[in-house]
């Protein structure tokens, strides 16, 4: 069964990758012509995204990479920017 949500319910929602990494928090939705085209995800201190971005505040995740929205948002792992953990 399909459950509907108000867009305001997604703000501050936790975002995880499909591999289980905490990615960040939803900051806002990008809407064009009554259709969600992307999500601005804010990097938080404990998120994987903050390690990847450094000083940047967040990223825009295309809506096509969102797998599920419920209590949390699950995105495809391909939304993660290129990251080499050995470069640190």
N, C-alpha and C positions, 0 to 999 in steps of 0.2 A: 504494500500500500504506500502511496506517495504522500508524504507529509509536507505541508507548506510552512515556510518560515517567513517572518518579516525580515527585511534586510537589516533593520536596526538590531535584531537579535544576533547578527553575526559580528558586530563590532566588539573588539577586545577578545574575540574567540581565539583559542589556542590552535595553532596550525602545526601539524605533524606531517612528515613524509611517509610514504607507504612502507618504508623500511623501519619506521619507528622513531626517527630523530625529531626532536623538538625544533621547529623551524622558526617560529616567531608568533606574533599576534596580528590579527586582522586590524588594519587601521581604517580602511575604507574600501568601498566597492566602486569600480569604474563602470558607469552605465552610459550606453549610447543607444538612442532610439528604443527605450524601454527594454533593453537587453544588457545583461551583465557581460562585459567583455574581459574584465580582469579584476584582480584584487591587490590592493597595496598592503604588503605585509611588513610590519615594523620589526626590526631586529631588537630583541630584548637581551639583557645581560647574560642570561643562562642559555640562550639559544645557539644552535649550530650556525645560524645565519650571521650572528655577530662575529663569530670566528672567521667566517669567509669574507665578510665585507670590510672589516676593520672599522673605519670611521664613518662609513655610509650609514644612513638611517634605516634603509630597508630596500625592498625590491617590489616590482610589479609582477605578479604571477598571472599568466593568461588563464581565463576561465576553463579552457580546454584541458588544462593540467590538473584541475580539481576533480578528485575521484569521488569524494563524499563530504556532505555537510550534515552534521547532527549536533551533538554536544561539543564536538571538535571538528575541525576541517582537516581532511586528508588530501594531500597533493601528491602528484607523481614525482618520483625522485629526480626526473629530468629537469625539474624547475630549479634545482640547486645550481648556482653559478659554478663554473670550473674552479676546483679547489684541490690543491696539492698539500696534504697534511705534513709532508716531509719538508716543505719549503719554509716552515716556521723556524 
